[in-house]
Amino acid sequence: MSSILECIRTVGRGERGRKPLSFDQACRVMDEYLNGECDDDQMAMLLMLIRVQNETQQEIAGFVKAFQSRMPAIGADIDWPCYAGKREAAGPPWHLLAAKILADNGHKVLMHGYHDRQSGRLHAEDYLDKFGIKKAQSALEAKQILETQNIAYLPLSAFAPQAEIMIGWKNRYGLRTPINTVVRALNPGQATIGIRGSFHPGFQQLHAEVEYEIGQTRHAVVSFKGQSGESEYNPKVSQTIWQSQTIGVTSHYWTEQMLSELPMPLSCLFDTTPENRNQMANTVLATMTVVLFAETQDRESAFERSFSYWQDYCSQL
C-alpha cells in the first residue's frame, strides 16, 4: 500500500501537529510515485503542502535518491544543471562558453536541463549549435558523446521524464513545487564536481545541505546565487558560496571581482555587443573559477587555472 496519504497527513496537519517528512519517508513516497502506486494529484498535493512550509534538506534529498536509483551510469567530471534560463537583460547564457572551455581542457562536462519556453528566458539549450555541443536523446548517447567530445547536453525528458511532467504542474496549479530544487541535484552523470545556481535567499545553503544529506562519495558541490537563478556566477556581486563535501558543508565569502582589462576573443559566438564584452569575459572567468574551486578548495589557484584557460581560448580565435 502506498504511503502517500500518510505523508500528506504528516505535512498537512494543523500548525501544531504538522512536521516535515524524514529522508526515508520522502524517498519511499517518491519511489512509490515513480512506480505508479499513487496518482499525479496526490503527489502534487503533497509537494504543494511541502512548499508552503518550505522544503527541508531531508525531503529534497529523499526525493533525489528515489530518482537516482533509476538512473543508468553515464560518467562525467562536472555536473552542470541548466534549469532557470536567464532574463534577457542579464545577457545570453555565457555559462555555456565556460562549460565548453572546461571541456576543451579535458574536463568531461554533462549539462542537463529543462527549457520552459513559456518563461521567455534565454536558455543554454538554444545556443548548443553555436558551440558544436550535441544534445543527447538518451543517457547512453550522452555517455558516448562525453567519451569523444567531453561535453554533452541531456534534456530532463531523456533521463527523468516523470520529473519533467512534475515541473509542468506549475502551469496547471500556478505554483512552483520542490521538484525545481530536486532536478538540480539529480547529477545524472554521477560527476565528482557539481555547481548549483539558485535565486531565492536560503536556497544556496539548502542545495549544499541536500548534497551532504545524499552522501555521495567523492562528490563536491559549490552552491551560489546564480544569474537569474541559473548556474552562472555573477562577478559583479559579493556573496557567500556554500560548498558540500563528504566531510560536511562549509561557507566561503567571496568579494566581487570584475577585472577591467581581460584578453578578448576576436569574435563572440553569442554576438555580445562590444559594451558587454567585458561583462561576458568576467562572467565566463568567474564561472570557471567557482567550478574549479569545488575541486581545489582554493579560489586563487582556481582563478589562475581559469585565467590560463581563458587566455588560450582567446588566442585561438
C-alpha positions as CSV (number, residue, x, y, z in Angstrom):
1,M,0.0,0.0,0.0
2,S,1.3,3.5,-0.9
3,S,2.4,5.8,1.9
4,I,1.1,8.9,0.1
5,L,-1.9,9.5,2.4
6,E,0.3,9.1,5.5
7,C,2.8,11.7,4.1
8,I,0.0,14.1,3.2
9,R,-1.3,13.9,6.8
10,T,2.2,14.3,8.2
11,V,2.9,17.6,6.4
12,G,-0.7,18.8,6.2
13,R,-2.0,18.7,9.8
14,G,-2.7,21.8,11.7
15,E,0.1,24.2,12.8
16,R,0.9,22.3,16.0
17,G,0.6,18.8,14.5
18,R,2.4,19.0,11.1
19,K,6.0,18.1,10.6
20,P,8.3,17.6,7.6
21,L,9.0,14.2,6.0
22,S,12.0,12.3,7.1
23,F,14.6,11.3,4.4
24,D,13.2,7.7,4.4
25,Q,9.6,8.9,4.1
26,A,10.4,11.2,1.2
27,C,12.5,8.6,-0.6
28,R,9.8,5.9,-0.2
29,V,6.8,8.1,-1.3
30,M,8.7,9.4,-4.4
31,D,9.7,5.8,-5.2
32,E,6.1,4.8,-5.0
33,Y,5.0,7.6,-7.2
34,L,7.6,6.7,-9.8
35,N,6.3,3.1,-9.6
36,G,2.8,4.3,-10.4
37,E,1.5,3.5,-6.9
38,C,-0.1,6.9,-6.4
39,D,-1.5,9.4,-8.8
40,D,-0.4,12.9,-10.0
41,D,-3.0,14.8,-8.0
42,Q,-1.9,13.1,-4.7
43,M,1.8,13.8,-5.3
44,A,1.0,17.4,-6.5
45,M,-0.9,18.0,-3.2
46,L,2.0,16.6,-1.2
47,L,4.5,18.8,-2.9
48,M,2.4,21.9,-2.6
49,L,2.0,21.4,1.1
50,I,5.7,20.9,1.5
51,R,6.4,24.1,-0.5
52,V,4.1,26.1,1.8
53,Q,6.2,25.0,4.8
54,N,9.5,25.3,2.9
55,E,11.1,22.1,1.9
56,T,13.9,20.6,4.1
57,Q,17.1,19.1,3.1
58,Q,15.9,15.7,4.2
59,E,12.8,15.9,2.0
60,I,14.7,17.0,-1.1
61,A,17.5,14.5,-0.6
62,G,15.0,11.7,-0.2
63,F,13.2,12.7,-3.4
64,V,16.5,12.9,-5.2
65,K,17.6,9.5,-4.0
66,A,14.5,7.9,-5.4
67,F,15.2,9.3,-8.9
68,Q,18.9,8.5,-8.8
69,S,18.1,4.8,-8.0
70,R,16.7,4.6,-11.6
71,M,19.5,6.3,-13.5
72,P,22.0,4.5,-15.7
73,A,25.7,5.1,-15.2
74,I,26.9,7.8,-17.6
75,G,30.2,9.1,-16.2
76,A,31.2,12.7,-16.0
77,D,33.6,15.0,-14.2
78,I,31.4,18.1,-13.8
79,D,27.6,18.1,-13.2
80,W,26.1,21.3,-14.7
81,P,22.3,21.8,-14.2
82,C,20.6,24.3,-16.5
83,Y,17.0,24.9,-15.4
84,A,16.4,28.6,-14.8
85,G,17.4,30.2,-18.0
86,K,18.4,33.9,-18.0
87,R,16.4,37.1,-18.2
88,E,17.3,38.8,-21.4
89,A,18.6,41.9,-19.6
90,A,21.2,39.7,-17.9
91,G,22.7,38.6,-21.2
92,P,22.7,35.3,-23.0
93,P,23.8,32.1,-21.2
94,W,27.5,32.9,-21.1
95,H,28.0,30.0,-18.7
96,L,27.7,27.7,-21.7
97,L,31.0,29.1,-23.0
98,A,32.6,28.4,-19.6
99,A,31.4,24.8,-19.8
100,K,32.8,24.4,-23.3
101,I,36.2,25.9,-22.4
102,L,36.5,23.5,-19.4
103,A,35.6,20.6,-21.8
104,D,38.2,21.7,-24.3
105,N,40.7,21.5,-21.4
106,G,39.9,17.8,-20.6
107,H,37.0,18.0,-18.2
108,K,34.0,15.9,-19.0
109,V,31.0,18.2,-18.6
110,L,27.4,16.9,-18.5
111,M,24.9,19.7,-18.8
112,H,21.3,18.8,-18.2
113,G,18.1,20.9,-18.0
114,Y,14.6,21.8,-18.9
115,H,13.6,24.6,-21.1
116,D,10.4,26.3,-20.1
117,R,9.7,28.2,-23.3
118,Q,6.7,29.9,-21.7
119,S,9.1,31.8,-19.4
120,G,10.6,33.8,-22.3
121,R,14.1,33.4,-20.8
122,L,17.3,32.7,-22.7
123,H,18.4,29.1,-22.2
124,A,21.6,27.3,-22.9
125,E,19.7,24.7,-25.0
126,D,19.0,27.2,-27.7
127,Y,22.8,28.0,-28.1
128,L,24.2,24.5,-28.3
129,D,24.7,24.5,-32.1
130,K,26.8,27.7,-31.9
131,F,29.4,25.8,-29.9
132,G,29.1,22.4,-31.5
133,I,27.6,20.9,-28.4
134,K,25.5,17.9,-29.0
135,K,22.1,17.3,-27.4
136,A,21.7,13.7,-26.4
137,Q,18.5,11.9,-26.8
138,S,19.3,9.3,-24.1
139,A,21.6,8.6,-21.3
140,L,23.5,6.1,-23.4
141,E,24.0,8.7,-26.2
142,A,25.2,11.2,-23.6
143,K,27.8,8.7,-22.4
144,Q,29.0,8.1,-26.0
145,I,29.3,11.9,-26.7
146,L,31.2,12.5,-23.5
147,E,33.7,9.9,-24.4
148,T,34.6,11.6,-27.7
149,Q,33.8,15.3,-27.1
150,N,34.0,15.9,-23.3
151,I,30.7,17.8,-23.2
152,A,27.0,17.0,-23.8
153,Y,23.6,18.4,-23.0
154,L,21.0,15.9,-21.7
155,P,17.4,17.2,-21.5
156,L,15.4,16.2,-18.4
157,S,12.9,14.3,-20.5
158,A,15.7,11.9,-21.6
159,F,16.7,10.7,-18.2
160,A,13.8,11.6,-15.8
161,P,10.6,12.1,-17.8
162,Q,8.4,12.0,-14.8
163,A,10.3,14.9,-13.3
164,E,9.6,16.9,-16.4
165,I,5.9,16.2,-16.0
166,M,6.1,17.4,-12.4
167,I,7.8,20.6,-13.4
168,G,4.9,21.2,-15.8
169,W,2.5,21.3,-12.8
170,K,3.4,24.9,-12.3
171,N,1.4,25.8,-15.3
172,R,-1.5,23.7,-14.0
173,Y,-1.6,24.8,-10.4
174,G,0.1,28.2,-10.7
175,L,2.8,27.4,-8.1
176,R,6.3,26.0,-8.3
177,T,6.9,22.8,-6.3
178,P,10.0,21.5,-4.7
179,I,10.7,19.5,-7.8
180,N,12.5,22.5,-9.2
181,T,15.0,22.1,-6.4
182,V,15.1,18.3,-6.8
183,V,16.1,18.3,-10.5
184,R,19.2,20.5,-9.9
185,A,20.6,17.7,-7.7
186,L,19.9,14.7,-9.9
187,N,23.5,14.5,-11.2
188,P,22.7,12.0,-14.0
189,G,26.4,11.8,-14.9
190,Q,27.5,10.7,-11.4
191,A,30.0,13.6,-11.6
192,T,32.6,14.2,-8.9
193,I,32.1,18.0,-9.1
194,G,28.9,20.0,-9.3
195,I,27.6,23.5,-9.3
196,R,24.2,24.8,-8.2
197,G,22.9,28.2,-9.1
198,S,19.7,29.4,-7.5
199,F,18.0,32.7,-7.0
200,H,16.0,33.0,-3.7
201,P,17.8,33.6,-0.4
202,G,18.4,30.4,1.6
203,F,18.4,28.0,-1.3
204,Q,22.2,28.4,-1.8
205,Q,22.7,26.8,1.6
206,L,19.9,24.3,1.1
207,H,21.4,23.0,-2.1
208,A,24.7,22.3,-0.4
209,E,23.0,20.7,2.6
210,V,21.0,18.4,0.2
211,E,24.2,17.2,-1.4
212,Y,25.6,16.4,2.0
213,E,22.4,14.6,3.0
214,I,22.5,12.4,-0.1
215,G,26.0,11.4,0.9
216,Q,27.5,10.8,-2.5
217,T,31.1,9.5,-2.3
218,R,33.8,11.8,-3.8
219,H,31.2,14.4,-4.8
220,A,32.0,18.1,-4.2
221,V,29.4,20.8,-5.0
222,V,29.5,24.6,-4.9
223,S,26.2,26.4,-4.5
224,F,25.7,30.1,-5.1
225,K,23.3,32.8,-6.1
226,G,23.4,32.5,-9.9
227,Q,22.5,35.0,-12.6
228,S,18.7,34.9,-12.9
229,G,18.9,31.7,-10.8
230,E,21.0,29.9,-13.4
231,S,24.3,28.0,-12.9
232,E,26.3,31.1,-13.9
233,Y,28.4,33.1,-11.4
234,N,27.9,36.9,-11.3
235,P,31.4,38.5,-10.8
236,K,29.8,41.9,-10.0
237,V,28.4,40.9,-6.6
238,S,30.0,39.8,-3.3
239,Q,28.3,36.8,-1.8
240,T,28.6,33.7,0.4
241,I,29.1,30.5,-1.5
242,W,28.4,27.1,0.0
243,Q,30.4,24.0,-0.5
244,S,29.4,20.5,0.2
245,Q,31.9,17.7,0.5
246,T,31.7,14.2,2.2
247,I,33.2,15.8,5.3
248,G,30.5,18.4,5.6
249,V,29.2,21.8,4.4
250,T,31.3,25.0,4.6
251,S,30.6,28.6,3.7
252,H,33.0,31.0,1.9
253,Y,32.6,34.7,1.4
254,W,33.7,35.9,-2.0
255,T,34.1,39.6,-2.8
256,E,33.2,40.9,-6.2
257,Q,35.9,40.5,-8.8
258,M,35.4,42.5,-12.0
259,L,38.7,42.9,-14.0
260,S,38.8,46.0,-16.2
261,E,41.3,44.5,-18.7
262,L,41.0,41.0,-19.9
263,P,42.0,39.2,-23.1
264,M,39.1,39.2,-25.6
265,P,38.3,36.8,-28.4
266,L,38.2,38.3,-31.9
267,S,34.7,37.0,-32.3
268,C,31.9,36.2,-30.0
269,L,29.5,33.3,-30.8
270,F,26.9,35.0,-28.6
271,D,27.0,38.2,-30.7
272,T,27.6,40.0,-27.5
273,T,27.8,43.8,-28.1
274,P,31.2,45.5,-27.5
275,E,29.9,47.3,-24.4
276,N,29.0,44.0,-22.8
277,R,32.2,42.0,-23.8
278,N,33.9,42.8,-20.5
279,Q,30.9,41.5,-18.5
280,M,30.9,38.4,-20.7
281,A,34.6,37.7,-20.2
282,N,34.4,38.3,-16.4
283,T,31.3,36.1,-16.1
284,V,33.0,33.2,-18.0
285,L,36.1,33.5,-16.0
286,A,34.3,33.7,-12.6
287,T,32.0,30.7,-13.5
288,M,35.0,28.5,-14.4
289,T,36.7,29.6,-11.2
290,V,33.8,28.6,-9.0
291,V,33.6,25.2,-10.7
292,L,37.3,24.5,-10.2
293,F,37.0,25.8,-6.6
294,A,34.8,22.7,-6.0
295,E,37.8,20.6,-6.9
296,T,40.7,22.6,-5.3
297,Q,39.0,24.5,-2.4
298,D,41.4,27.3,-3.2
299,R,39.9,30.4,-5.0
300,E,43.3,31.8,-6.1
301,S,44.6,28.6,-7.7
302,A,41.2,28.0,-9.3
303,F,41.2,31.6,-10.8
304,E,44.8,31.2,-12.1
305,R,43.9,28.0,-14.0
306,S,40.7,29.6,-15.3
307,F,42.6,32.6,-16.5
308,S,45.0,30.3,-18.3
309,Y,42.1,28.5,-20.0
310,W,40.6,31.9,-21.0
311,Q,43.8,33.2,-22.4
312,D,44.2,30.0,-24.5
313,Y,40.6,30.3,-25.8
314,C,41.1,33.9,-26.8
315,S,44.4,33.2,-28.6
316,Q,42.7,30.5,-30.8
317,L,40.1,32.9,-32.3
